[in-house]
Amino acid sequence: MQKIAVLCLDETDRKGWDEAFRGIPHVMTVTAENGLTRALDSIRAIGEDLRVAVISSLLYPYPHPGLVGLLRELNPDLEVLLISREACAPPLKPLIEDRIRHLCIMPGQAGVNEACLSAVIDMLLKQRGWDISCCLKEGTVLHSYRLSSSDEKEDLIAKLEELLDGEGEEMELLRQKGALLADELLENAMYDAPRSGCGDRLFSKGQRRSMLPREDIVFSFGFDGETLSLALTDNWGSLDPDEVLEYLTRNEEETLDCGDPGGRGLFIVWRFLDRFHVAVTPGHSTRVGGNLHLKSTLPPEAPRGFHIMNRCEEVAA
């Protein structure tokens, strides 16, 4: 039986997450207010059934920066999910060092987005990659297009805009964001993903090009009237899973004095989606996407979560 351990700072912190975990089975919640050693001893009792550790950002990275290492001593294959309220979003650098690839940032009000958290935990337990249909209403039509040439980019963006054909300020803003996201995803797949055996880019950005033999780039999207979901899949797999978080961190810190930190397109996609997903099978495929709600009020500078799946690990699990 796969079990989930939730670690909170104290009773106040625990109560703030109670509603979010209500209805999720096999959850053990512990607090560190009586010491981290006692909390870890309680988790150790779960034994080999422990599959996912959920850590409150009030507990990590401070005041316990070594917490993730201690948890992985209990189970090296443990999936770690960091949860946070928007007001206390964690710094990203410690997550790189501890290889935490899953971060959920919830609105400030307790009891919001429980369904999202449940879906994320289910994804981690089942080691199942994200699918664009999972956040759309049942029966929503999905549109998928396989690219043969860079000349098709503008037509595909236009098709997405046509799907978002409603009126009003919210819909107009969603169209603009959707077009921007589509442009960045397509540009990344056509110019950043194709690499030589030495890791050099094969094409210059903006260069007119046809897809290479056996190159496969697919752009998919769907809209259910409230949520836009979109994904771009390529069969290069040139993006390393650990590299994704490094790109987000460097661009967030704007360390541009050292030149282009790389991954600017990924950073932009992350900052405009409500939920950001990346799944990589190194050397074989990369899938980048997420979803954006019509009534989203998150400004681009607001903190976002992410989910980065290493599909090689998924297959091996």
Summary of the structure (lengths in Angstrom):
residues: 317
radius of gyration: 20.1
end to end distance: 14.9
largest distance: 62.3
contacts: 962
relative contact order: 0.12
helix: 40%
strand: 24%
